[in-house]
Amino acid sequence: MKQITSYLAALLLMLTTTIPTMAQVGSTCDNAIFVDAEYTNTFRAGEYWFEAVTTSLPITIKCYPSVAGLQAPQIVVDFTCTYVDGVAVYDDPKVVRMVERAGEYGIFLPMTYNLRARQDENGKLYYSYTFPRDYTDMLYEHGVTYAIPAYVKLTLQCTTQVVISSGSTHARCRDQVNQFGMNTTMLFTPEDSINTYVWPLGEWNDKQYEITWEGEENDSRVLFLTSKDCDFDRFSGRVRGRYNLPAVDEAHELKITPEATADIIVDIEQPELYVHMYANKPGYLKIYTYENIDNITDFMVSGVPCVVDNEAMTITGTLPAGTDRATAIAAARYRPTSTHDGHQAEYNTPLYTKLYFGNLIYDISGIVVAQSTGNTDASLKSLSVNGTALAEFSPAVSEYIDVEVPEGQLPVISAEARKTTSSVSIQQATAVPGTAIVTVTAQAGNTLTYTVNFIKERSSDNSLSALYIDGQLIENFSATTYNYRLSVNSLPTISATLNDARATMIVDQPKQVPGFGQVIVTAENGDVQLYTINFTINEQVRECSSTVSQMNASQPYTISGGEMMRLSISEWAGTNILFTWTGNNDLGIDLLTNCLEGETTPFAQYSAAASPNGTEHRCYLTISQTLPWKQHGVNGYVYVRFNTSETAQVSIMHYTPSCLTRATLINIDATVDMAANDFTKIYALYLPDWQRKDVKIKWAG
């Protein structure tokens, strides 16, 4: 016991002298504590800042105070950390539009709430508040279907344990499925029908895209089943929709409009759609954008083209002298004529300083009336570089960024005004990178400046020079072969090297086997190429798995050493597991990826020491819910091997320690009575109180 106590004291001393103070993180909005799916920590009295994302809704905050009877914790929520003269500033135009109309949903920013007092099953006081999915109505109806940050200031009156958790499907499913991204081509076979994919509809809400099936044979087809949950199959009641794409006829393409995407998001109340695909024969599945119509490209008032800046969200122009500005703007012609949600342009009449275009807000206060008579059109008719027309030129666009010039060439700009009464002056770029400036002066004296920013021609090489699985080069690898299929014994790791060091890559590792992983390569010029590797189970693993018995909860099994059993990932992942062993000697437990004897190294090993409990020996071993089951499982299972020198019984059960409601706080200079062999008692240490102190733990047995 003295030896154990010494180890505990050393551990506490190490922890309390190295952990950061709470003031370093969470003390300001700009340095908020980021909360993902789950978060638990203990804080002293004071104010603390947290950051979460809206796609994690619903989110529940629970506070367990150490002192009862004080004022309830308070939270203040907003979507920005930036305030100017006490007024919140939001960068995203869609968020600006949403905030302006938040009152229609009974929401006023910043939102302030006092947490509600409750009691747990043991009568212990806690406070909680849940931000429900109802908030998504406001978000989605204004096009905010992607993740945006929400900042939460929490005010505590005493030392309090804080628990923040997400109840979103995304938080539960993201470690189980891979994302099928936009502009993707994947070879798909009947063997891949076991996989579930996630389509991030929230990121696709402002795009028009088409899903294409190109079968290798004329009678091939693919069936899509969609759901709002990752845990479903073709026979499940959770199926939302069914789509069938034959390979040969007019229906082999499925075109999705922004309106349809928005409708799906509102219908399923989340921005992620989970998909099963069933193919009768091999083929290529493609998802590609074909048009983007979520903003204004041209805006003309009284025959004068205005400059549209879709980055700054401004429209500027000069109207002829004597023009009735309001009447002219109300009759303006613009392109496109409608947004993805079907709205026409609206104005904040009678000022006409803002234009509302679907979810977008343009500042049009820069459309002014000239003071002098004469032509006010200061736009260009054409713009060329080294004699070649600038491909993306539009009179309504005044700034051109990253125009590429071959190395060694110096660009020469030429330009022609739209009106013959307007004059043009050009300041050429003197180097690359560099900027050319074209100034157009209209007859009325107003000017318009066009800028062209030049850079050296960028590489379009988005290929790999090598692709590895568990450190081994894929057989028959080719930089121009983008789909591979491999049989594996365990969850593999993908790595790769780039053919061009100027490119970048992201490796999306497989989440399970069967499953797939991808390497996403982006060239210096932004061109993207995907390499996809589909993984199937080695036949030897499939065969041995069928001979191994499955271990079920609360059922005793007699073992004598060396036995192997399997555990279902869907049943045991994300839970605390309690092993009970009735032997007199220690029990060794190895957790394995597959059932091939001698070919698999345990990914986790435990030794449960037998200890007296009344008249018999019994050991208890708790395995944490944080164990990465899915990363190590194959075909839905992990395997457990027992090592012992005697014959006895072992059983397994779900175990909930209930730390929040049963933990006893141990303060410095406190004496705590501990009962013998009480394995259920839980104690909590508030480490900031112990920081930078010499700690002595005394045991009086």
N, C-alpha and C positions, 0 to 999 in steps of 0.2 A: 504493500500500500504506500510506503514511503517513497518507493521508486516511482510509482505512478504519479504521486503528488508532485514530485520533483519535475517530472516531464510536463505536467499540467502548468506548473508555475513558469517554467521556461517558455512554454508556448504562449501563455498569456503575456509574459513580458515582451516577447518578440512582437506579438500583435499590437499591444498597446503602445509600443514605441515606434511603430512604423506606419500605422494607418493615418490617412490625412484627416484634418479637422473638417467638420461639416461646413465651416465658413468658407472653405476653398471652393466647394462645388455646391450650387443651389442657393447661394447667397444673393444672386441677382438674376434678373430675367435673361440677360445675355450669357449667363453661366449656369443655366438651369440643368437640373438632373434629368437626363433623358430616360423615359420610361417606355419599355417595349411591351411585351405581352404581360410580364409579371414583375413586380418590384416590391421589396420589403426592406424596411430599415427603421431604426429608432432614432428620434431626434429630441433634443432639448426644447424648451419653450423658445419661441421665436418665429421668424418668417422664413419660409423656404420656397424656392421656385422649382417647378417641374415642367418638362416639355413632353408632350405626347403628340401623336398624329391622328387626324380625324378618321382615317381608315381603321383605327383600332376601336371605334365605337361599337357597342356600348362599353364604357369604362366606369369602374366602380372604385371609389376611394373609401377606405375604412381607416379609422383612427382609434387606437386602444390606449386611452390615457392612463398614466400611473396614479393620478389623483382624481377622484370623483368629485362632482359638485361644482366644477369650474365652468367658465363660459365655453360653449361649444366651439370646436375648430371652425374657421371660416376660410372659404376659398374664393378667389377672384380669377376669372378666366377671360383671356382675350387671344386674338390671332396675330398679335404683333408685340414686339418689345420696344418699338419706336414711337415716341410721343414728342410732338412739337407744340410748345405752349399748352400742354395738357391735352392736346388732341391726338388721337391715335392715327398713325400713318400706315397704310397697307400698300404693299408694292404690287400685289397681283390684282389686275383690273377686275377679274371675276369676283375676287373677295371684296373689292370696293363696292361693286354692284350689290353683292349679297348683304353687306353690312348696312347699306343704305335702306334696304327693304327688310331688315331683320325684325323690325317692329311688327310687321304683318304676321310674324310667327310667334309673337309674344316674347321675343328675345331682344335684350338691350345690352349692348357691349359698352364697357366690360361687364360680364355677368358676375354677380356676387351672390353667394349662397352660404348659409350656416348649415353645417352638417347636422343630420337628424340623429337624436339619441335612440339607441336600441339596446336590446339585451340578447346575448347569445344563449345557447341551450343550457349553460351553467349559471345563468343569471348575471354574467359579467357585463359591465357597461362598455359600449363602444359607440362610435359615431360613424355615419356613412352617408354617401350620396352617390347616385348613379346617373351618369350622363347617358340617356337612352338613345336608341336609334332614331328617335323622333327628330333629333337635330339634323339627321341626314336629309330630311325633306327640304330644309332650307339650303343645305349644301348642294344637293343634286339638282334642284330646280334652278340653280344659278350656274350650273356647269362645273361646280367644284367637286368632281368625282374622283380626283386624285388626292394624294395625301398632302395636307398642309399642316403646319405646326400649330398646336394650341398650347398656350403658356398658362400655367396654373400657379398662383401664389397661395400657399397654405400657411395660415397663422395658427400656432399652437400655444396653449396656455401652460403646459407642463410637459415633462418628458413623456413622449408618446410614440407608440409603435404605429408606423404608417404602412398600409398595404394598398397597392394600386394594381388592379388586374383588368385585363381586357377580355370581354366575352365575345369578340368578333370571330367569325369563322376563319378569317385570314390568319389570326394569331395562332389558331389551333392547327391549321392545315399547311402552313407555309413550309414546314420542315418535312412534309410528307410528299409534296408534289413539285415538279419542275414547271417553270413558266414557258409557255409557247409564245415567243415574242413576235412582234410585227416584222414584216419583211423577212420571213423565214421560209426555207424550203427543207422538208424532211422526208426521207425515205421511210415509208410506213408499210408494215406487213401484218398479216393476221396474228403473228406472235406478239405484236406490240399492243394488242387490244386489251391487255391487262392493265396498262398504264392509265393513270389519271393526270390530266394537264390542267393548268390554270391559265385562263386568258385574262390579262389585266385590262378589263374594259374601261376602267376609270382613266387609263392613259390613252385610250383609243377614242374617247368620246367626241373629239373634234375632228375625226378623220373619217374619210370614206375608204373602205377597203373591201377586197374580194377574197373569198376562200375558194381555192381551185384544187380539184383532184385530177391528177394526170396518171391514170392507171397504165400499168405495163401491158395489160391485155384489154381487149374491147369490152368484155363483160365484167370488168372489175368495178367495184363501187365501195364507198365508205359511208358508214352511218355514224352520225354525231348524236350523242346523248348529252344533254346539259343539265346542270344542277347548281344549286347555291351552296352545296356542301361537297367536300372532297371524298366523303365516305359513301359511295353509291355504286351501283352497277346497273346493267340493263333491266334487271328484274326488280329494282328498288322502287319504292314509292316516292323517292326523292327526285325522280327524273322530272325536269321542267319542260324540256322540249326535245324533239327528234327531227333531224334533218338528214336527208339521203342525197348523196351526190354521185350520180353515175359518171363514168369516165367519158362516154361518147354520147352526147346529144346536147341540146341547147342548155340543159340544166347543170352542166358540169361546173359552172361557176355560181357561187352564192355571193351576191353583192350586198354589203351591209352599209346603210347610211348612218350618219350621225344621229338622226332621229331614232332609228331602230336601236342603236347602242344605248342611247339615253333612256329609251323605254324599258330595255332589259334591266338596266341599273336600278331604275325606280321600282320595277316589278319585284326584283329579288332583294332589294334594299341593301345592296352592297356592290362595290365596284369590281369584284372578282367573280368570274364564271368558271365553274369546274366542268371539264369535258372528258368524256370517254369516247374513243373512236374505234369502230369495228370495221376492219377491211376484209373482204373475202379473198382478195389477191393483192400482191404488192403494188405500190404506186407512190407518187410524190404528192404530198400535201403542201400547198403554198398559201401564205397569208401576206398580201401586199396592199399597200395604199395605192390609190389611183387618182385621188384628188383631195384637196384640202380647201374648204370654202368657209372657214370660220372667221374671216375678216374682210374688210373693205379693201379693194385693190385700186379703184379709180373713183374720184368724186369730182363732179363738174357742176359749177354754179354759174348761171348766166353765160354759158359758153366758155367759161374760164376754168381750165384744169387746176384743181387744188393739189397740194402735196400731202400725201397720206403717209404717216410714219407709224407703222404697226408695232414698233418697239416702244416708242414714247407715247403711243396712243394719242397722236395729235393730227389734226387736219388744218392746214394753213393755206391762205390764198388772198389775192387782192381783187376786189370787184370794181367795175367801172364806177367813176364818180356819178353820184346821183342815184345809185341803185338802192332800192328798198331792201336792206339786208335780210330782214326776217322773211319777206315774201320770196326772195331769191333762194334762200336756203331751204325753205319749205318745199320748193319745186325742184330741188337739186336732183340730178341723175347720178346714180352710183352703181358700182358693179362689185360683187354679185348683188342681185336684187333681194336675196333672202339669206338668212343664216341657217345653220343646221336645225334650229328649232322652229323655223318658219316665221320668225318675227321680221317685220319691216322696221326701217329706221324710225326712232322716236326722238323727239327733242324736248329739252326742258324749256318749254314756252313760258313767257314771251321773250326770255333772254336769248335763247338760241346759243348758249355757250357750251352745251353738252349734247352729244349724239349717243343714244343708246341703241346698240345694234346686237340684238340677242342678249348675250351675257357680257358683251364688251361695252366699254365706255370710252368715247373719244372726246378730247377737249377741242372744241371748234371755235374757241374765242379768238384764235389767230386768223379767222376769215374776216377781213376788214374791208372797208370801202375806201377807194382812193380819194385823195383830196384834189388831185389834178385831173384834167380831162385827157382823153386819149386812150389808146389801147393799154390794158392792164395785164395782158397775157404775157408773163415772163417765163413760160415753159419752153422746153426744148422739143424739137421734132425728131431729132436723131442724135446719137452719141456713139462714136466709134473709137477703137483702140488699134493703132497701127493699121488703119484702113479696114478693119473688120468691125461690123456693128456689134455693140455690146449686147449679148444674148438676152440678158434679163432687163434691158432698158424699158422704162415706162416714164412718160412725162410726169406722172404723179409721184415718182420715187426720186428723191434728191440725193440720197447717199448710197454708195455702192462699196461694200466691204469685201476684202479678200479677193480682189480681181487678180487672177494669176497671170504672170508673165514668164515666158521661158527664160531660164538662166542665161545671163549674158546680154539680154535685150533691154533696151530702155523704151518705155511706152511713150507713144505720142498720141495725144487726144485730139480729135476733131469733132465739131458739134455744129448743129444748125438749129436756129430758133424756129418755134412754131409759127410765129408771126413775122412778116418781113419788116415791120416797123420796130421790132425789138433788136437790140444789139447784143453781141456775144464777145466776151473776153475770156481767154484761157491762160491759166498759170500751170505750165507743165510740171510733171514730177521730175526731179533731178537725179533720183536714185530709186533703187528697189531694195527694201520696202520704201514707199514714198506715197505722196498724195498729189493728185492733180485737182485743180479747182476751176470750175466753169461758172462764170457769173453772167446771167442774162438780165438785161435792163430793158423794161418795157417802155413804151412811148410815154406813159403817165409818170415814169420815174421810179416805180417800184421795181425791186430786184428779186431774183431768185438764184440761189447758189446751189450748184451740184458738185459733190465731192466724190472722187474715185480713189479708193485706197488700194494700192498695188502691193502684192507679195510675190515672192518667187514661186514658180510652179511647184505644187506639192505632189508627193508620191501617191499613186493610186494602188500600191501593192498592199493587199490585205490577205496575203497567203501565209501559211505556216511552212517552216522548214522541217519540222518534226512534230510528231504527236505521240505521247507516251501514255501507257496505262500501267500504273504501279511501277514506274521507272523503266518500263520496257517499250521500245519503239514498236508501234503497231505494224504488224506484218502487211506488206504491200502498200505502205503509206505512199500517197502522192499528194502534192500540194493542190492539185486540181480535182481530187476526190473528196467530196464533202460529207459523205455518209458512210458509216462503218457499223458492223455488227459483230459482237464478241460474246463468247461464253465464259463466265467467271464463276469462281467458288465463293467469293465474298464481295462486299461493296468495294468497288475499285476507286482509285484516285487518278484523275486526269491531270496531265501537265503537258506543256507544249513550248516550242520556241518559234519566234517570229522570223520570217524571211527578210523583213525590213525593220531595222531597229526604230524607225520613225513611226511605225504602227503601234497600236496598243491592243491588249486583249483582256477579256474577262472570261474566267473559267467557271462555268456553272456545273458544279459537281453533281453526280447522280444522287438522288435522295434514297433510293431503294433499288433492289434487284428482284424481279425484272424492272428495268427503268432505263433512263437515258441521261446523258450529260452533253453539254455543248461548250465549244470554245468560240467566243464571239470576237472576231478580229476587226478592228476599225483602222483603215488606212489613214495616212496623214491628211488626206483630203476629205475624210469623213465617210468614204465608201465602206460598207459593212459586208463581211462574209462570215457565215456560220459553218462550223464543222460539228456534226452530230454523231455521237456514238451510242448505239442501242446495246444494252446489256441483257443477256439471257442467262438462266441458271445452268451451270454445268450438269450434265446428265447424271454424273456420279453423285452429286449432292442431292439431286431430285430422288434418286433411288434410295440412298441411305436415309433420307428424311422420312420416307414412307415406313421405315422399320423402327423408328424411334417413337416411343410413347409420349403423349402430351401430358404435361403436368397441370392439374387443375387445382383451383383454390380450395383450401380447407380439407383436402383429402390426404390421409397419411400414406406414405409409400415406404416399403421396407427395402433398405439398401445395405450392401455390404462392401461397397467401394468399387469405383470404376464405372458405375452406371452412368448412362447419358440419357437425358430427357430433354424435351423441347418446350419452350414457353412461347405462347402467342403474343406477338408484339402488340396487336390491337387490344389485348386484354390487360397487359401489364405495363406498357409504356406510359410514362407520365404519372406513375403512382409510386408510393413507398411500398416496399415489399418486405415482409417479415418471414424469414425462414425459422422453423422450429425443429430442433434436433434432440432426440431422446437418449442419445448415446452418452457413455461415460468419458469418451475421449473427444478431442477436437475434430471438427468437420471442415474439410477443405472444399471450396466451391469455385469452379472455373466457369466463366461465361464465355461461350465460343460463338463464332460467326456461322460455322457450319458443322456438320456431323462427320466429316472425314477424319478418322482417327489418325493422329500423328502428323497431320498436314496443316493443322490450324493452331496458332498461338492464341491463348486466351486474351480477350480484350479487357477483361477485368477478373481479378482473383480476390477471394475473400477467405479468411480463416476465422471460423466461429469457435471460440473457446468454450468448452463445457464448464458449467458452474452449478453448484448445488442449489436446488430449489425444493425445500422440504426434504422428503425422503428419497427423491430421485434427482438425477442430473438432467439438466435441460439447458440448451443454449438458444439464444435469440440473436439473430443477425438481421439488421435492417439495411436494405439497399435503397439508396436515395432515388427519388423520382427524377433527379437530373441525369441519371445514367442514359447515355446516348443510344438507346435501343435501335432506333430506326437507321442510324448510321452504320450499325454492325449487323443488322438482320438481313437474311436472305429468304425470299419467298414468304415473308410474313412471320418468320420465327428466329429466335436465338436459342442456343443450346446450352444446357447446364450439365456439367460433369461433377460428380461427387467423389471426394477422396477421403476414405476413412479406413481404419483397420478393424472395425467391428461391424456387427449387424445390428441395426436399429432403425427407427422410423424418422422420416423427415416429412415435413408438410410446409405449405406456402400459403400466405394469405396477404390481402391488402391491409396496409397499416396506415392509419391517419394519426400522426402525433399531436395534432391540434395545438401547435406551439402558441398560437395567438391567445388561446383561452386558458391554457393550463400552465404556462411558463411562470416561474417564480423569479423575480428580479433579485439578484445578489448585489447589494451595494457594498462599497468599500467600508471597512471597519464593521462589517456585519457578521453575526454568527448564525449559521443555518443548520438546523437539525436534519439529518438524513437517515432514513430508515434502511435497514439492511435489505439487500436484494430487491430494492424497489426500482425495477428497470423502466417503469412508466413515468417516473418523475422527470420533469424538464426544467432547467434553470436558464435564465437569461443574464448575460453580462453586457452592460452598456459601455462599450469600449472607449468612447471619448472621455469618460470619467477616469479611466485607467491610464490614459495616454501620458507618456513620459514620466511614469512613476515606477519606482521599484516596488514589486509586488511580492508579498510573502503569503503563502497559503499554508495554514496550519490545520492538521487533521488530528482530532482527539477521538480515537476509536475506543 
